[in-house]
Structures are given as C-alpha cells and as structure tokens.
C-alpha cells in the first residue's frame, strides 16, 4: 500500500525496516510519549514484522512508514485499538527529529485520515496526547481534532504525573 502526498508518502512495513524501527522504539527520549516501559529486542520486532501481512480487521492495528520525497523513512504512523463495530481507531505518529517542523507530520495525518474515512469507512479517529506535548496538541488541533476530555494524572513521567488529553475527529 502506498499513500502519497506532496511532501510524504505512507507505505507498509518491510523486513528491511527492522534496524530503523529498533532505533526508534528503543529511543528513551520518546518512551514517556509512547508509554514504553522496556527496550524491544530485535527478535521481538522481527516477530512483529512477520505479522504485518495481516489486515487491520485481523490485527486491530496498522503501522505505516512515513517516507519523504527522497524515499527516506522519516517516521511511523499507527492506527491502534481498531474497533470495526464502532468504526474507530486511535492514531499515533512519530517523526524523526531531523524531519520535524517541515509539515511532514501534518501531511501524514491527512493521508491516514483520508485512508480511514474514505477507504475503511471509519466514523472517527482519536488521539491521546500528553498535556506537555504542545507540538502534538497544536498539530492535531490544526487538523480539526476536537478536545473532548482530560484524563487527570494519567501518565507517570520522570517529573510526576501529567494529564492526557483525548482528541477526536469525527467524519462528517
């Protein structure tokens, strides 16, 4: 699968992505955001990559690689907690620090929304964002996601507990 825009495209995971995923998943700087508690082994990630042939209805999730126009992988975008009955899923995004501030995350989210709403017939997409992640809060708000709730003291960080904001975008 390839979804393409002016700045980025989204493609399915490949076995050759192992080292890249390993480096991103094992970056302690993003563990608080991704709720990671321990490093991932290459074995575990290899097993995960072997399941990527399953469709979203089987696995209840979808992870795509964000590619820039030079065909370099610059991030990942995930659909998770897919609920086919209620036609919704959560969305998460990671863009490498070298590609931030260039509109890549914005366009990647637009591409995944189009895929979800037009191809998968979703009713809504939601995102859970830590209160301190102001860049992500602004990104999702700029795309029309509505703040619908606050989970108080939801995320344990090195500085104590912080709130998590729940955003929704409903397909109108």
PECORQUI-V20650 format. One record per residue. N is the residue number from 1. RES is the residue in three letters. SS is DSSP state (A for helix, B for strand, O for the rest). Layout:
n | res | ss
N | RES | SS
N | RES | SS
//
This chain:
n | res | ss
1 | UNK | O
2 | UNK | B
3 | UNK | B
4 | UNK | B
5 | UNK | O
6 | UNK | O
7 | UNK | O
8 | UNK | B
9 | UNK | B
10 | UNK | B
11 | UNK | B
12 | UNK | B
13 | UNK | O
14 | UNK | O
15 | UNK | A
16 | UNK | A
17 | UNK | A
18 | UNK | A
19 | UNK | A
20 | UNK | A
21 | UNK | A
22 | UNK | A
23 | UNK | A
24 | UNK | A
25 | UNK | A
26 | UNK | O
27 | UNK | O
28 | UNK | A
29 | UNK | A
30 | UNK | A
31 | UNK | A
32 | UNK | A
33 | UNK | A
34 | UNK | A
35 | UNK | O
36 | UNK | O
37 | UNK | O
38 | UNK | O
39 | UNK | O
40 | UNK | O
41 | UNK | O
42 | UNK | A
43 | UNK | A
44 | UNK | A
45 | UNK | A
46 | UNK | A
47 | UNK | A
48 | UNK | A
49 | UNK | A
50 | UNK | A
51 | UNK | O
52 | UNK | O
53 | UNK | O
54 | UNK | O
55 | UNK | O
56 | UNK | A
57 | UNK | A
58 | UNK | A
59 | UNK | A
60 | UNK | O
61 | UNK | O
62 | UNK | B
63 | UNK | B
64 | UNK | B
65 | UNK | B
66 | UNK | B
67 | UNK | B
68 | UNK | B
69 | UNK | O
70 | UNK | O
71 | UNK | O
72 | UNK | O
73 | UNK | B
74 | UNK | B
75 | UNK | B
76 | UNK | B
77 | UNK | B
78 | UNK | B
79 | UNK | B
80 | UNK | B
81 | UNK | B
82 | UNK | B
83 | UNK | B
84 | UNK | O
85 | UNK | O
86 | UNK | O
87 | UNK | O
88 | UNK | B
89 | UNK | B
90 | UNK | B
91 | UNK | B
92 | UNK | B
93 | UNK | B
94 | UNK | B
95 | UNK | B
96 | UNK | O
97 | UNK | A
98 | UNK | A
99 | UNK | A
100 | UNK | O
101 | UNK | O
102 | UNK | O
103 | UNK | O
104 | UNK | A
105 | UNK | A
106 | UNK | A
107 | UNK | A
108 | UNK | A
109 | UNK | A
110 | UNK | A
111 | UNK | A
112 | UNK | A
113 | UNK | A
114 | UNK | A
115 | UNK | A
116 | UNK | A
117 | UNK | A
118 | UNK | A
119 | UNK | A
120 | UNK | O
121 | UNK | O
122 | UNK | O
123 | UNK | O
124 | UNK | B
125 | UNK | B
126 | UNK | B
127 | UNK | B
128 | UNK | B
129 | UNK | B
130 | UNK | B
131 | UNK | O
132 | UNK | O
133 | UNK | O
134 | UNK | A
135 | UNK | A
136 | UNK | A
137 | UNK | A
138 | UNK | A
139 | UNK | A
140 | UNK | A
141 | UNK | A
142 | UNK | A
143 | UNK | O
144 | UNK | O
145 | UNK | O
146 | UNK | B
147 | UNK | B
148 | UNK | B
149 | UNK | B
150 | UNK | B
151 | UNK | B
152 | UNK | B
153 | UNK | B
154 | UNK | B
155 | UNK | B
156 | UNK | B
157 | UNK | B
158 | UNK | O
159 | UNK | O
160 | UNK | B
161 | UNK | B
162 | UNK | B
163 | UNK | B
164 | UNK | B
165 | UNK | B
166 | UNK | B
167 | UNK | B
168 | UNK | B
169 | UNK | B
170 | UNK | B
171 | UNK | O
172 | UNK | O
//
